[in-house]
Amino acid sequence: MKQKLLSMFFVCLMLAGAAFAQDKRVTGKVTSKEDGLPLPGVSVKATGSNVVTQTDANGNYSIGVPATAKSLEFSFIGFLSQNVAIGSKTAINISLVTDAKQLSEIVVTAYGTQRRADVTGAQSSIKAADIANTPILSPEQALQGRAAGVQVTQSSGTPGGGISIRIRGTSSIGASSQPLYVVDGVPISTGSYTQIGAGGQTSNALSDINPNDIESIEVLKDAASSAIYGSRAANGVVIVNTKRGANQTTKISFNSYYGQQEVNKLLPLISGQQYIELMNEAVLNRRGPGNNYGTLTGLSADPATYANTDWQNEIFRTAPIKNYDLSARGGNDKTKFSISGSYFDQEGIVIASGFKRWSGRINVDNQATEKLKLSLNAGFNSSVSNRINNDNNINGVVSASILLGSHIPVYNANGTYGKDAVSSVDNPVASALERIFLNTNNRLLTSGSAEYQILPSLTFKSQLSLDYLTSKDRNYNPTTTNTGAASAGAGSEGQNQEVNYVTENILNFNKTFASKHILNLTGVFSYQESNYENLFAAATGFPTNDFTRLSSGAVRVTTASGGSSYALESYVARANYSFNNKYVLQGSVRVDGSSRFGADKRYGTFPAVSAAWNVTEESFLKNVNEISNLKLRGSYGIVGNQEIGNFTSLQLVGGGANYLQQSGLAPSQLGNTILSWENTASIDLGFDLGMFKNRLTFTFDAYQKKTEDLLLGQPLVGSSGFLSIQSNIGKLENKGLEFGLTGVILDKKDFSWTSNVNLSFNKNEVLAISGNPFASGFASWVAPGGSLGDFRGYRTDGIFQSAAEIAAAPIHTVTASALTSTAPGDQRFKDLNGDGRITADDQEIIGNGMPTYFGGFTNNFRYKNFDLSAFVQFSGGNQIYNNTRGFSEGMNSIFGQTTAVLNRWTPTNPSTTMPRAVYQDPNNNRRTSDRFLEDGDFLRMKNISLSYTFSPQFLTKLKVSNLKLYVAGQNLFTITDYSGLDPEVSTFSDTNTAPGTDFLTFPQSKTYTFGLNLTF
């Protein structure tokens, strides 16, 4: 009996031990090694089993461990995984170490972050280090040549001027094609806010953002990644993230650079004496023997009596550029902060032009409680732009330096400005120095958010944002300028104000199941409202040029005010699922309701779906050491474009229809209750490949974007009282290829060399439009079957050398007088339709202003403490319509001319390329034709910098943690066949239909800078 009881006791003890071994519970806390903060959401797995849990909001965990488990595996995105032996422990606390490689693979997406391995769409990233040591003014310049599929055109060298960005081509004709910009989660206002024209120049609201505050820029290119922004995402999305604090001792940084800018190229212009000789010849050819410049103007026809002024040397200068940036970043486990202030000052390479900006920013993150996190972002910027007329403006400063004849002196003998009595072109020095033309912008961009952790896997975030922008213009043309002299002084002032606020509520669920299934669900409700107001007034008749305010003007030319507003209500749902790090599926849908569209089409739905396959996680590639990463991606989605103005769908009645000093109203616009969004359906297929432990990485994407329901004016019969009504008619397509290649060529202790190249191809086609094809700009043409950017004009066919050639050719110009008819030396044009006459029907597509390919090539070298970086930008496959030559080689009027006209046709110089000089041009030699069309290909050394970083041993003596000195050059040289000042040009700035035209445009500058980065 005792033996039985003893046996039963041992059996029970063993069973109890076994039961205890199977149900051991381990608890603990997981923190970050770097800052000591608790890490919520860390995966804790009992090895050799399917038992897994996650840490809570405070980093705590509790897990039941089976007897077979020998250790616990801790893993978390951005940190190195760790295995800890269990043994007899019942409490295991651990600190995870950040994984620099993994952190570089975490990218910011809409409403959150993602591992790059889980990214299913097409997205490009630019980090702060990529744009270091580069004197850029605004965020768009950071993208130039660095992101495949992103075409950045700095269409003018005007300080603070507008910049055009196209992501995967131009997706609209009548609406904006600029991307949506989101700064720290806030969709911001962009574009030009000036009310006073300066030719083709526009101001740039994004120049209010200090590039030194930028931590990263993410470009969402396909519909899968951008569709979550719905009706504003048809042109892509640019997400800008500013720098934040960290759990560290406060670090104070001072960054500064100073540089000199100069013009890259000047046009060769004829001398004052050559100008008078040319004019004598042109008048003789038009009016016959005995006529010359003197008989035309009543002035002297003797070349020897005139001045010889180089106007370009008078207006271009070597100009300084400087920047000072001071920041402090730090914090503790509860509160982190980043504070910065900056001053930027750029004088333009044209006298009297310039841009100044003062900016400040503070970002604060506070862990108020274990579950509540508060954040505040606030940035204030104030800028002043000294503007001058230019770009598509014969009265501009650069314009006049080319078009005012060299025979005019800068100053007369009595000290007054020299003028051409028979020309409307102003003295460029007077136009620059005497005119007041200021644009002042003030901007407050701020947001506050509260994020509460409801469960370890569920958070709720509420954010309120404000974008408050004011813009003020002041312009005065004194009597020393042609414009002011005609009206005893002319002044105008304008003010704009836009208040844009956004409130967003975001619910996010993120959980890992059974260590293989990762599910992320996001729901968003968003409401945005914008209110815009403006004032404008103008006056003339000022007593003297010392009184420049409008109250001194005797004649009130105009006084106007206006206001506008819109609202956008949005609902968003998104689901991301990843299985075993192999298969990723993402779907999203956004519903937008916009006040801009018709009552019957107020809401639009924008869905997207995408998938990715991480092939390297499959067993058949596990042992292929040469392939480090291979991911296949595919996506489809629909996005919209709502950028058409605020009241386009409404039937409008406007004031101002006054009669006999009685106020009146009149219809001003027809309404359209079914007016809706432009819809762009996008397909993207791509792959990411890494080889040799990712020393060589390659990215490829192929895409097709088809835009339907284009927002265009539908022609109406004139008897309706209106010429058109805004409608959804028209189709447009973009398709292309993108390539990106990065290689770590050498990686030694003292020397490394990395290279990066990206190349993009895009083809655009207009599938359908309303009404007839139409002209745009100087030479552009929009027609179904063609492409946006097409140039249309006549084909030249040499120069007529004799009267016999003219008689045998199609009829060009025939009048009763030989002096006003086609003559030897005139341009011959092709009769394309064969009707024997040169008419408008003989025009055809002669080129296109949109590049078919573009990209960038970067090389980074490091030797010990020296770093050398060289960045080359290139673009090609396009033409430029050089309308500047239409004036400066026209030889038909009193404009200044380039030296190209010295090779003009004369009886003793039978040129086959340059026609004769003839006043008023009876044959219209300067009509729109391929004569002024040039190859637009170029390769530019965009930026090169050499830096030296001092060693820690040396810095310790100075009590400095980092010191770097550098020299840099920007736009040092350009390889191109283009004859104009700059091949990266677009006179019409942010145009959809007339890109690639050059007409008297302010060129970009060559810049040399010296700078330092200092951290305490």
Beta strands, then each sheet from edge to edge (+ up, - down):
strand 1: 24-32
strand 2: 43-46
strand 3: 52-54
strand 4: 60-65
strand 5: 71-75
strand 6: 82-85
strand 7: 94-96
strand 8: 106-109
strand 9: 112-115
strand 10: 123-127
strand 11: 150-153
strand 12: 164-167
strand 13: 180-183
strand 14: 186-187
strand 15: 214-220
strand 16: 237-242
strand 17: 248-263
strand 18: 319-331
strand 19: 335-347
strand 20: 354-367
strand 21: 372-386
strand 22: 436-455
strand 23: 458-477
strand 24: 490-513
strand 25: 517-540
strand 26: 555-579
strand 27: 583-594
strand 28: 603-614
strand 29: 627-641
strand 30: 652-655
strand 31: 665-669
strand 32: 678-691
strand 33: 696-708
strand 34: 711-715
strand 35: 724-728
strand 36: 731-747
strand 37: 751-768
strand 38: 774-776
strand 39: 780-782
strand 40: 790-793
strand 41: 796-799
strand 42: 827-829
strand 43: 844-848
strand 44: 853-863
strand 45: 866-876
strand 46: 879-882
strand 47: 933-935
strand 48: 938-949
strand 49: 962-970
strand 50: 974-976
strand 51: 997-998
strand 52: 1005-1015
sheet 1: 4+ 1- 7-
sheet 2: 3+ 2- 5+ 6-
sheet 3: 8+ 9-
sheet 4: 10+ 15- 16+ 13+ 14-
sheet 5: 11+ 12-
sheet 6: 50+ 48- 45+ 44- 37+ 36- 33+ 32- 29+ 28- 27+ 26- 25+ 24- 23+ 22- 21+ 20- 19+ 18- 17+ 52- 49+
sheet 7: 30+ 31-
sheet 8: 34+ 35-
sheet 9: 38+ 39-
sheet 10: 40+ 43-
sheet 11: 41+ 42-
sheet 12: 47+ 46- 51-
end
